[in-house]
Each structure stands twice: as structure tokens, then as C-alpha cells.
């Protein structure tokens, strides 16, 4: 009846590392662009626990400057925070010019 979706083929370790190097190069180029232009970038990773968000974020920030890339992982909201507008909790962590903020929404 329905078609079964095929799982993508798993990369071999060397292929994975080669692709990771290329992507890290792209991130460094993006970092230089963000610094040069004063861009402000927010990236939100949201999903269930054990979905791979933490590992992905770790790979993203391992080769970039912590002065440009910042990770914000807030705990579950308090009762007061639940009653506020959603944005109120996050706005204080938004990026300044030349920064990238990665929000890790794991709760």
C-alpha cells in the first residue's frame, strides 16, 4: 500500500570527516561575513531530548570563534515565564552586531 521510505546511506568515516571539513570552512566564511557586515543571526534548534541537537551544535561551534558564535541553552520555563510572551524570555540573549546566537531548546 504505502511506500516505505529508505534510510539514507550512512557515510563512511573518511567521507564524513571530509564533508565536515568542507562545512566547517563554510561556517568560518560565514563567521567572517557576520563580523565584516555586523549581521545579527539567531539559530534555533528545537526538538525532543536525544534528537541529536546537542551533537549538531557541538560540531557547529567546534571550529568557530566563541566571540562570534554563542550557545544559549535555557532551562524549562518557570511558571512566571510561562505566563509571559514567548519572546520575553529570549530577547535578552539576542545577538549584537557581528554575532551568531544558537538557541538550544531541549526541554
Protein Blocks (a to p, Z undefined) as FASTA:
>chain_A
ZZcddddddddfklmmmmmmmmmmmmmmmmmmmmmnopacdddddddehiommmmmmmmm
mmccfklpccdddddddfklmmmcfklmmmmmpccehiacddddfZZ
